[in-house]
Amino acid sequence: MPRRIEKLREADPNELHAQQKELTDQIFRLRFQLSTGQAEALKRLREAKKNLARIKTLLRERALLAAARSPEAAAAVRPPKTSAAVQPPETSSVAQQTKAETSK
């Protein structure tokens, strides 16, 4: 595994973005193969997902490093995703009226 990471670390960002797109497409195709029952697709799907995660990690590391070096780049780097509190959907006025009529 360390060889794969080192090989990816040597790649420039454009190469990594191209590989990311290619792996995303490959994962899409492999999911279809898996649904048709091709057993070897499972192993390739797992490997493609791991490679995609490696590439995304390297791209994120580079973005954070660039943000630490310059304040201008810090604005371009988005914060990590956080889970938002799930709120119940608001009911429409029609639904409220219907509910009021049925409770009478």
Number of C-alpha atoms within 10 A of each C-alpha: 5 7 8 10 13 10 9 18 16 10 10 10 15 9 12 20 14 11 16 20 13 14 21 15 11 15 20 12 13 21 14 12 16 16 11 10 10 12 11 11 19 16 11 15 20 13 14 19 15 13 18 20 14 18 21 15 12 17 18 15 12 14 17 17 14 16 16 12 11 10 10 11 14 16 10 12 14 10 9 6 6 6 5 6 6 6 6 6 6 7 8 9 9 9 11 11 11 11 11 10 9 8 7 5
